[in-house]
Amino acid sequence: MDKRIADLAEAVADITDNATVMIGGFGGSGAPIELIHALIDRYLATGSPKNLTVINNNAGNGHVGIAAMIEQGMVAKMVCSFPRSADPRVFTERYLAGEIALELVPQGTLAERIRAGGAGIPAFYTPTGFGTDLAQGKPVAEFDGRSYVQERWLKADYALIKAETGDHLGNLTYRMAARNFAPLMAMAAARTIVQVSRVVEPGGIDPEAVVTPGIFVDAVVAVPNPAQEEDLNRANAAHPEVTA
């Protein structure tokens, strides 16, 4: 099955209001900036999608990427481990104003909750967070004399991720640390949309090098020269671009 999509607008066209969206990236590393900005453009043109729950490692920086989604009022809730990063002003202002909800999740627990969602494991136990506010209201059990907190899986309606190379069937490889949460999110989402720097014919990726098999991917769109979030922020960029 050929999973190539003609352009970014088509790739995000079916994302609905009230959806849960996993977005790859560890800060700017692996962040699918072009897919995110295409989603913002669609919102500005149509008023949809809105009231989204976004699952990501952090809550965005500057005025691009996830921060730009929040700035436009598209996001009702963030599920993340690190909401205060280099320039978190957009999220901070919205949160303090009561305009966005936050579910704070320790980073390792966040990764494991996503992995559990993709593996079909509804809950697991971890010692992380025991005795803190993050464990309030959650079941606790003792194993071998140590207390563990029960955490639930995380699943999503959509995942937006970035890969280095993909073939027509959706098999993917990643560039170094840009891999981060992407393989887990691809497994945990009902529909996975991927921007890739390079598209090759089936067989163009050594099967032994495939990280995400195409069975977990629904759409592949080529973005040959993807933007880097940190570069955009150093240039004081914003999306949409602010004109005088």
C-alpha positions in Angstrom: 0.0 0.0 0.0 1.4 3.4 -1.1 1.1 5.7 1.9 2.6 8.8 0.3 0.5 12.0 0.7 0.9 14.8 -1.8 1.3 17.7 0.6 1.2 18.8 4.2 -2.3 20.2 4.1 -3.7 16.9 2.9 -1.7 15.0 5.5 -3.5 16.9 8.4 -6.9 17.4 6.8 -8.7 14.7 8.8 -7.6 15.7 12.3 -10.8 16.5 14.2 -11.9 18.8 17.1 -11.4 17.3 20.6 -8.8 14.9 19.3 -5.8 13.6 21.3 -2.6 14.2 19.3 0.8 12.9 20.2 3.6 15.0 18.7 7.2 13.8 18.5 10.2 15.7 19.6 12.6 16.2 22.5 12.6 20.0 22.5 13.3 20.7 18.8 15.0 17.4 18.2 12.6 15.4 16.0 9.8 18.0 16.2 7.6 17.8 13.1 7.5 21.6 12.6 6.0 21.6 9.1 3.2 19.2 10.1 2.4 21.4 13.1 2.4 24.6 11.1 0.2 23.0 8.5 -2.3 22.1 11.2 -2.2 25.7 12.5 -2.8 27.0 8.9 -5.9 24.7 8.7 -7.2 26.0 12.0 -6.7 29.6 10.9 -8.6 28.9 7.6 -11.4 26.8 9.0 -11.6 27.1 12.8 -10.7 23.4 13.2 -9.2 21.4 14.8 -9.6 22.9 18.3 -9.9 21.8 21.9 -7.0 19.4 21.3 -5.2 17.3 23.9 -1.5 17.3 23.0 1.0 14.8 24.3 4.7 15.8 24.0 7.8 16.0 26.1 7.4 19.7 26.6 5.0 22.6 26.1 6.8 24.4 23.3 9.2 27.3 22.9 8.9 30.8 21.4 6.2 31.3 18.9 6.6 28.3 16.6 5.6 24.6 16.7 3.6 23.5 19.7 3.9 27.0 21.3 2.2 28.4 18.2 -0.6 25.9 18.5 -1.1 27.0 22.1 -0.9 30.7 21.1 -3.7 30.2 18.6 -6.0 28.7 21.2 -6.1 25.2 19.6 -4.9 23.3 22.7 -7.1 22.6 25.7 -4.7 20.4 27.6 -1.0 19.5 27.6 0.3 16.1 28.8 4.0 16.6 29.2 7.0 16.2 31.4 8.7 19.6 31.0 6.3 22.5 30.5 9.0 25.2 31.4 11.7 25.0 28.8 13.9 27.7 27.2 11.1 30.1 26.3 7.8 28.8 27.7 6.0 32.2 27.9 3.1 31.2 25.7 2.2 28.1 27.7 2.9 29.9 31.0 0.6 32.8 30.3 -2.2 30.5 29.1 -1.8 28.2 32.1 -1.8 31.0 34.7 -4.9 32.5 33.0 -6.7 29.2 33.4 -7.0 28.8 29.6 -5.1 25.5 29.3 -4.9 22.4 31.5 -1.7 20.5 32.4 -1.1 16.8 33.2 2.5 16.7 34.4 4.2 13.3 33.9 7.8 12.3 34.8 9.7 11.8 31.6 10.5 8.1 31.9 6.9 7.5 33.0 5.6 9.5 29.9 7.7 7.3 27.6 6.5 4.1 29.3 2.8 5.2 29.3 3.1 5.8 25.5 4.9 2.4 25.0 2.2 0.7 27.1 -0.5 2.2 24.9 1.1 0.9 21.8 1.7 -2.6 23.4 -1.9 -2.9 24.6 -0.9 -2.8 28.3 -3.6 -0.8 30.2 -1.5 -0.1 33.3 1.8 -0.7 35.0 3.6 0.1 38.3 6.5 2.4 38.8 8.3 3.8 41.9 8.6 7.2 40.2 6.4 9.8 41.8 5.5 7.8 44.9 4.9 10.1 47.9 4.5 13.2 45.7 1.5 15.2 44.5 1.8 13.4 41.1 0.7 10.2 42.8 -2.4 11.6 44.5 -5.5 9.5 43.7 -3.5 6.7 41.9 -3.5 3.1 43.2 -0.4 2.1 45.1 0.9 -1.4 45.6 4.0 -2.9 47.4 6.4 -5.2 45.6 9.4 -6.7 47.4 9.1 -4.1 50.2 8.9 -1.1 47.9 5.9 1.1 47.1 4.9 1.6 43.5 2.4 3.8 41.8 0.0 2.5 39.1 0.2 4.5 35.9 -2.3 4.1 32.9 -1.4 3.8 29.3 -1.5 6.7 26.9 -3.1 6.4 23.5 -4.0 9.0 20.9 -6.2 9.5 17.9 -3.3 10.9 15.9 0.5 11.0 16.0 2.5 13.6 14.2 6.1 12.6 13.9 9.3 13.3 12.0 11.6 10.7 10.4 14.8 10.9 8.3 13.9 8.3 5.6 10.7 6.6 4.7 9.6 4.3 1.9 6.2 4.2 0.1 5.0 1.6 2.6 5.7 3.7 5.6 8.9 2.0 6.9 11.0 4.6 8.8 14.5 5.4 10.0 15.4 8.4 12.1 18.4 10.7 12.5 20.2 10.1 15.8 18.4 11.8 18.8 15.5 12.9 16.6 14.2 9.4 17.1 13.2 10.0 20.7 9.4 9.4 21.3 8.5 8.9 17.6 8.6 5.0 17.4 6.5 4.7 20.6 4.0 7.3 19.4 3.6 5.6 16.0 2.5 2.5 17.9 0.2 4.2 20.3 -1.9 6.3 17.9 -4.9 5.2 15.8 -3.5 7.2 12.8 0.2 8.1 12.4 1.2 10.9 10.1 4.9 11.3 9.3 7.0 13.9 7.6 10.2 12.5 6.2 13.3 14.2 4.8 13.8 11.5 2.1 11.4 9.1 0.5 12.8 6.0 -1.2 11.3 3.1 -3.1 10.3 -0.1 -1.2 13.5 -2.0 -0.6 15.5 1.3 -0.4 15.8 0.8 3.4 17.7 -2.2 4.6 15.1 -4.3 6.5 17.6 -4.6 9.4 17.7 -0.8 9.7 14.0 -0.2 9.9 13.0 1.3 13.3 9.3 1.8 12.7 7.6 -0.8 10.5 5.1 0.5 8.0 2.3 -1.3 9.7 2.3 1.5 12.3 2.3 4.3 9.7 -0.7 5.7 7.8 0.6 8.7 5.9 4.0 9.8 4.7 4.7 13.3 3.3 8.0 14.5 2.0 9.6 17.5 3.6 13.1 17.6 2.1 14.6 20.5 4.2 12.8 20.5 7.5 13.0 23.5 9.8 14.7 23.2 13.2 12.8 24.7 16.2 15.9 26.2 17.8 17.0 27.8 14.5 13.5 29.4 14.2 13.6 30.7 17.7 17.1 32.2 17.3 15.7 34.1 14.3 12.7 35.2 16.5 10.4 33.5 14.0 6.6 33.1 14.6 3.9 31.1 13.0 1.9 32.5 11.4 4.4 35.1 10.4 3.7 38.5 11.9 3.5 41.2 9.3 3.5 45.0 10.0 
